[in-house]
Amino acid sequence: MVATTKATPEKSAVAKKKPVARKIAAPTKKASVLAREAQAAKKRLLKLRADTKKAIEAAKREIAQAVDAAKSALRFEKQAAKEKLAAKKAKATGAKKATASKTAGKKAAPKKAAPAKAAVKAPRKAAATPAAKKPVAAKKVSRKAAVAAPAVSA
């Protein structure tokens, strides 16, 4: 019983054995065959590297083309937006001019109608006062002189 109370670590059966040197597996193929296989593996690796390089280059070209296409599309969209805005402004300007000419036409029409009414009334007054015609003739002369004066100064 005394032996059981004593603390002695027990070692496993595996740990008691000495470390064994690793055995190298005997090749099943000849050295020349293995050398050829190694050369073939190297060639495959180089081919894979070349293929991946080609694939990467192709992908880079595709990316560049896609970026160029996106840039040109963006330029096209901006140009189209500018043209659309210009057309909209031109249309608005044209509408303003048309509205202005319509309102001017409406305003001018009553003015033209008023002299016609005055012309109807004028012969009655002209018959009463013959001196009324002389100022009209004087106005016509002054208009011609006013038109001639800017032409001379220019």
Protein Blocks (a to p, Z undefined) as FASTA:
>chain_A
ZZmmpccddddfklmpccddddddddfbdfklmmmmmmmmmmmmmmmmmmmmmmmmmmmm
mmmmmmmmmmmmmmmmmmmmmmmmmmmmmmmmmmmmmmmmmmmmmmmmmmmmmmmmmmmm
mmmmmmmmmmlmmmmmmmmmmmmmmmmmmmmmZZ
